[in-house]
């Protein structure tokens, strides 16, 4: 892409094209594309604030970016619609934001110069929301963030401009812009096939930007710099997109939240059980005291969390399968502890032995889950 980038100022575009007429005098990047600079500054500021507040500089976890507004179906679709916007300014580490801001600096001034800052901002924000919407539909329980969807929207807008106004752009400029746009889109779609890359957001942003450009951008460049009815219609379409998304897409269960709650419950339960086993083996507690500990302190929170995970709905197939395995493991623990209490209270050594065997089975199930 280094030798295929779109021009970053109007001076590199021929004068013959109405959409690509150069400025009459030397202009700074701030004069040409102030909205692009502001967007880059906002993204950078948010990233620095996140790092200052303890979020990893290199590789933040999904849990650490959620409080900042990352897009996550169980939260976004439960009324926190603002995440569709906020997630556009949140990134997973320095490499993520550096790559996105580099590309935004390459394409932003081109689109802003051709369309004006108002249309440019609409293209950026609504395309970003379109990408986040596609992400929610495709994989609603994945935590996603970043400006990639919005940036893809700008390249989609570029392709829309080239399709709609190809006869008003000088041949040399048309060839250069087409090569840049198609190269970026093709390369990044292939890159999006890698694990961990949100291809849905990229494609959603690309399509949204393309369609918006066909509707928003007019033949007369001056018209693109005024608040006409098309601008308000596009803004209304963006709002309608948010409303439809929040109301129509099924709210998935918060599997991330439930597993986050399960971790301390499991640790506390196993620690308490192991400590009780040691005391029981050392004859520091009686059979009934051991059984009371299991029934009163271990099983209630364990069963409650097991039922909460079982009630999760609208999960993707892979996560639904994973949740089923976790439930099977938790059921094995429940069965072993229940059998143990019954054996302890009845003084049944064979039942106690059977319970310990069941506990070992539960451990094997846990190990198999951890190896996935």
N, C-alpha and C positions, 0 to 999 in steps of 0.2 A: 504493500500500500504506500510505501514511502515515495515512490515515483509516480503514484497515481492519484495523489490528493487533489481535491478541487481547489481552485484558486482562492486565496484568503483575502483578496481585495478586488474591487471593481476595476482596478487598473490593468489587470491581466485579461480582461474580457473585451473583445472588439467593440468599437463604437457603433457599428451598424445595427445592432440589436436593440430594440426598445427596452427589453428587459435587462440589458447588460450595458447600458451606456455608462462610461466611466465618469468619475467626478471631474469637475473643471480644474481642481487643484489638488495638491498632495493632501491626503487626509490621514489622520491617525486611526488606529484600530478602534479606539473609543468613539470617534466620530462616525465611523462606518457601522459598528456593531455594538452599541452600548448594552443592549439587552443580553447579548452573548456573554459579555464581560461580567455583567451582574449575575447571571446564572452560574458562571464558573466560580465567582466569588462566594455566592451563597452555598454551593456544594462544598467548597473548600472550608468555609467557616463552620458548617455543620459537622464536617469530618473532624476538624480540629477540636471542636467542643466535645464531640464524642470521645476522642482520645484523651482529652483533658479530664473527663469524668470517669476514666478508667476502662473504656472500650479498647480492645486490642488494636494496635497500630497496623499490624500485619494481617492477622486472621481472626476477626471477631466471630464469636459464636452467634448462632441464631437467637439465643435467649438474650444476649447482650444488646442486640439492635432492636429488639421488639419494643422496649420502652420509648425509643426514639421515633417510632412510627413506621416500622417495616410492615410490608403488606403480608397479612396472615389471615386466611379465610375465616377461622372461627371468631376473630376479633373484627376484621373489616366488615364482614357480612352480618355482624350482630349490632351494627349501629355506628361503628367507628369508621365511617366512610372516609374521613379525612386522611386515613392511611393511604388511599389511592393517590393523594398528592404528596404527602410527607415522604413516602417511600422513594420518590424521585430524587430526593436530596440526601439519601442515606446510602453508604457504600460499605462493602465488606473488605476493608483494608486499603492500604496505600496503593497497591498495584491496581485494584479495581477502580478506584477514583482517578488515578493517574491516566489510565488508558481511556476512560470515558471522557475526561476533561480534554485530553489531547485530541480526540476525535471531534468533540464539540467545538473546539477552537478551529478545527479544519473546516467543518461544514457550516457552523453557525453564522459566520460573517457572510458567507455566500447567500444563504437563504434570507437572512435579515436584510441584506442589501437589496435583494430582488423583491422582497415582499413587504418590507417595512417592519418596524419592531412590534406593532400590535398583532399583525397577522403571524409574525414569527413566534411570538409568545403563545398565541392560541395553538399554532401547530405543535409547539413543543409540549405544552401542558396537556392538551387533549389527546395527543398521540401517546403521551406517557400514561394517561388514565386508560386509554384503549389497550395499551400493553399490559397494565396491571389487571384489567378486566379479563383479558385472555389468560393471564396467569392464574387467576382465581378459578376460571372455568376448567382449565387444563389440570392443574394440581392445587386444589384449594387448601391443602394442609401443609404446604411448603412455605417457609419464611423467605420472602423475596424482597429485594431492594435494589436501587441503582437507577442511573439515568439512561441505561441502555435502550429501554423501550422508547423514550422520548427522542433519543438520538436517531434510532432507527426510523422514527416518524419523520425526522428532518430529511433523511435520505429517501424515504417514501415520497415526501413532498417534492424533493428534487426530481424524482422520476415522474411524478405527476406534472410538474412544470415542463419537463422536457416533452412529455406526451401531448400536453395541451397547447404549448406555445413554441413548438419546434420550428414553425415557419417564421417566427419573429426573432429567433436567435441565430447569430452568425454561425456558419458551418463549422468553423474552427472551434468556437466556444461550445457549440452543441456536441461536437465529437469529444472534446476534453471532459465536459461535464458528464456525458453519458458514460464514458469509460470509467470515470471516478465513481459514479453512483453504482453502476452495475458491479464493478470490482468489489466495492465495499460490501454491498448486499450479498453477493455470491460467497465471498470469503467468510463473512460472519455467519451466514446460515449454515455453512459447513462446520464452522467453529462451534455453533450452538448445539451440534449433535453430541458434543462431549458431555460426560456426566457433570452435573453441578451447574450447567449453564441454562438459564431460563429462556429456552427457545420460544415458548409461548408468548412471553412479553416482547421479544424481538419481532416476531411475526405480527403480533397484534398492533404494535406501534407502527410497523412498516405499512400495514394496510390502512390504518387510521390516518397516517400522514399523507398517503397517496390520495385517498378519497377526499380528505380535507382540502388538499391543494387543488384538486379539480373543481371544488365548489368555491373556495375562498379567493383564490388568486385570479385577478382579472387581467385583461390585455394591457390596460393602461397602468403603468407602474404607480402613477400618482393616486389612482383610485385605491390601491392597496394600502395607502398610508392614512386613510380616513376611516372613521367608524361608520361604515355603511350597514345596510340591513344584513348583508352576508356575515359580517362580524358578529352581530348579535344572534343571528341564527346559528352560527357555529358554536357560540358560547352556550346557547340553549341546548344544542345537541349534546354538548359535553355534560351538562347538568342532567339531562334526561338519561344519558348513558350511565351515570353514577346511580341515579334512582332505580333504573331497571336492574342494574347489577346487584345492588344491595337487597332489592326486594325479590328478584326472580331466581337468583342462584341459591340453591339449598345451602343452609348453614351447616358446615361439617363439625363433627365433634372436635374438641380441643385435645387431640392426642398428645401434642407436645406438653401441654399443661398437666395432663394426667400423669404422664411418665415422669415429669418433673416432681410431682407430688409423691409418686410411688417410691422414688429413690430414698428419701429420708425415712419413709414408713418401713421399707424393706430393711434398711440398715438398723433401725431401732428394734424392729421385730426380731431379726436374727441375733443382734447383740444381746437382747434380753433373753432369748431362748438359750443361746450358748452359755450365758452366765448362769442361768437356772439349771442347765444340765450339769455344769461343773459343781454347783452347790449340792445338787441332788446326789451326784456320784460321791461327793465328800460327806454325804449324810448331814449336811447343814440345813436342809429343808426336807420336809416330809413329802410323801407321794401326793397328798391332798394339797399342800402348799404349792407344789410344782404345777399341779393341774389348775389350781386357782389362777396362777400367774398366766398360764396359757389362755384360759377362758376369759379372764377379765382384762388383761393388758395387751395380749398379742393378737388374738383372733378378731376382736371388734374393729380396730382400724384396718386390719388386713382385709376382712370381708367387705368393709365399706368401700375401700379403694378398688377392690376387685369388681364390685357391682358398678362403680362409676366408669371403669374402663369398658365393661360389658355393654353399657348404655350408649357408648359413642356411636353416632350415626353418620351416614353420608361420607364415609371414608373411602379413599381410593382402594382398589383391590389389593395392592401390595401391603398397604398399611392395615387394612382390615384383616389380612392373613397374619400379619405380625401381631396385631392385637389379640387374635384368637390363640396364638401360641403363648402369649403372656398370660392370658386367662387360664389356659391349660396348666401352666406352671403354677399359678397362684392357687388353682383348685387342688393341685397335688399337695401343696403346702398345707392348705386348709384340711384336707382329708387326713394327712399324716398327724397334724396337731390334734385334730378331733379324736382320732383313733388312740392317740397317746393319752389324752385326758381320760378317756373311757377305760383304758387299760390300767392307768394309775389308780383310779377310784375303785375299780373292781379288784385290784391286786392281781390282774391277769398278766403274767409274764409273757405269754405268747402274743398277746395283743400289743404289749409294749415293744416286743421284738419286731412285730409286723409293722408297727408305726415307724420304727427306726429305718426299716428297709424302704418304707414309702418316702421317708425324708431323703434318702439317698437317690431315689428316683427323681424327686423334685430337683435335687442338685444337678442331675444329668440334664434335665430339661432346661434348667437355667444356663448351663454351659453350652448347650446346642443353640440357644437363642443368642448368646454372646458371640458365637462363632460366625453368625450370619453377617 
